[in-house]
Amino acid sequence: MADVLLEVRDVVKHYPVRRGVVVQRTVGSVQAVDGVSLALRRGRTLGLVGESGSGKSTLARLLVGVEKPTAGQILLEGTDVTRMDRTARRALRQKVQMIFQDPYTSLNPRMSVGEIVGEAFELHPASAPAGSRQAAVQELLELVGLDPDHVHRYPHQFSGGQRQRIGIARALAVRPSVLVCDEPVSALDVSVQGQVINLLRRLQRELGLSYLFIAHDLAVVRHIAHEVSVMYLGRVVETGPRAGVYGSPRHPYTRALMSAVPLPDPTLRGRRDEIVLEGDVPSPSSPPSGCRFHTRCWWAGRQTADGSVPAPCRGEDPRLTGDGDHLSACHFPVAGPTGAGGAADGLRTVAR
Amino acid sequence: MTDDPTGGDRSSTEPLLEVEDLVVEFATSDGVVRAVDGLSWSVSAGETLAVVGESGSGKSVSSLAVMGLLQTPPARIVRGSVRFRGTDLLSLPRAEHRRYCGDHVAMVFQDALAALNPVYTVGFQLTEALVARTGTSRREARRRAVELLDLVRVPNAAQRVRDYPHQFSGGMRQRVMIAMALALDPQVLIADEPTTALDVTVQAQIMTLLAEIQAERQMALVLITHDLGVVASVADRVTVMYAGRAVEQAPVLDAFTRPAHPYTAALLRSVPRLEALPGEDEDAELAVIPGRPPELVALPPGCSFHPRCQRSVAGCRVDPGPALRLVAPGRRAACHLAEEQLADPPVPVAAPAPAEEVRGG
């Protein structure tokens, strides 16, 4: 088993909700991340999946040091970075770099590609090359599959996929060991998504990088992640190796999420069962008691004769448990594999 | 699926809405760009047509032309017709065109927040449209507004009509948009990426709702999307667009299992899949389409797809490019090599799921 490079331990991030214009008082808090633990191993990819409000992007911001956790530890190579002084944190930022979702807004339109990528050397002088910076930038461009002669071009002269490559080159400039990728391909066309995924996988092999790959698209995550964690309302509800999470998801939310993904296969139409969840994700400022998913859970009602939600689901916060490394936070974990054809037992189809 | 085995051959189903040989150009700083080039499609009552393409393929422009919503200039409709039950909407004056659409053809957009007015309540916006268009009393319109929100399953509709758009979640806003589109009982609903901005569990709710409403009312549905999964799960027929042209038109089952155009085939191979295909090596590279979609200002000669096409031969690089032609019953493709493509082994599909003890509901 590869060693753990970056570890998140019981991390909490609450944002205060304030009322009042002159005298502000705190009336509550948005529990964006509420007790999350993750372990990212060297040279591996951890996929982090969730819908809006799940806290996955907040977690990314905590990891790159843009935000400070309310509680908990973030350990990089065993050192708690939340307790570091400024200089030490700067060194951390060099090791943990981020790739953003939108390659259209995350690159300064007034800077050439050479300036965008080379700027990293100024922010982290320790990583600057001894020789020519331009040569170093060109080498980076080549590494991510761009023409090194385009170093003087501006972002608008590139397509979305190429811009995402520029973002990757910028992140790689300071020789990080971890890349936090926040929805890196969701703004790209299907025919280009695969190119960027393949590039990230090649770079991982060649440079030994670790990725935290955040996405809402379960199909994309399956093609890159070794381990997968599923988040719901600030909590990890299921985590494990890819084969386990996709092959026999144990949390009813994971099953619902998978069944909701429309598959590009019309022969499955009418042969997929559907788990259509009712309602929306509750507000993270007042999450439900007990299991946070119980208000939308399709599985809980089947545990009682009268279809009511069992008391533990309403009253007791489930812990992540399971055998081996496949864990789920559910009082009544779902057993059994998913269908041979689908990744979930009940896959949505629209009856016609 | 419709019962029509030919996939909507014109002789057997009466089309409600027909787009024919539509050409739309845009004046840009780089010159005139042909965003839609000779596009034809049609849709009948109770049928779902999906128009699929990547960004810049022109899939949305045709629907804006249908609705009379193109800004002219910079857009210019060079030629073509849009016929609703035989009436050519493009020959009508703009105002009449818009009114005609209001009565018969409705549209739902991707971004519901931008399409709703933030300073009026949802109920006001719904009643306003009803009063203006049907001449009913305000009281009657209010009753109908609640009914419409009920229809799209907005909980507590009677209370929620008093709320403003920002008080609704993304999924609820899209429901409100669908309610507005249904207000005047349209016969055709055009939905342009209706679920792209939504979470996947909410997307499932909205697609289910659209399909139910369509089946109930025997509406024609034109679904514009980039999502092949959505197409496979709801559409009857599909038009695949590339660089402004329709490159393949076929019943969905045919297009997805035996594509006739190499672009359709390549797209299906490159889409990330949730389920491992039989014998798939999960650590192998993802299949990709090399290169990127062409710039419309500088289209390659001949077939626009040839620089990225694995099958391309010398003839593909020669103007004029391949025309959309009948390649099998009910199927059209714009490719010189469609017959070869059709002879390829079918796109692998996942094995059918066995009956499960766990069923969602």
Interface residues (C-beta under 8 A of the other chain):
Chain A: E51 S52 S159 G160 G161 Q162 D189 V190 S191 V192 Q193 G194 Q195 I197 N198 R201 H216 D217 L218 A219 V220 R222 H223 R242 Y246 R255 A256 L257 M258 S259 A260 V261 P262 L263 P264 D265 P266 T267 L268 R269 R271 R272 D273 E274 I275 V276 L277 G279 D280 V281 W298 V334 G336 T338 G339 A340 G341 G342 A343 D345 G346 L347 R348 T349 V350 A351 R352
Chain B: M1 E54 S55 P155 S169 G170 G171 M172 D199 V200 T201 V202 Q203 A204 Q205 M207 T208 A211 E212 A215 H226 D227 L228 G229 V230 V231 A232 S233 V234 V252 L253 F256 T257 A266 L267 L268 S270 V271 P272 R273 L274 E275 A276 E282 E285 L286 A287 V288 I289 R292 P293 V349 A350 A351 P352 A353 P354 E356 E357 V358 R359 G360 G361
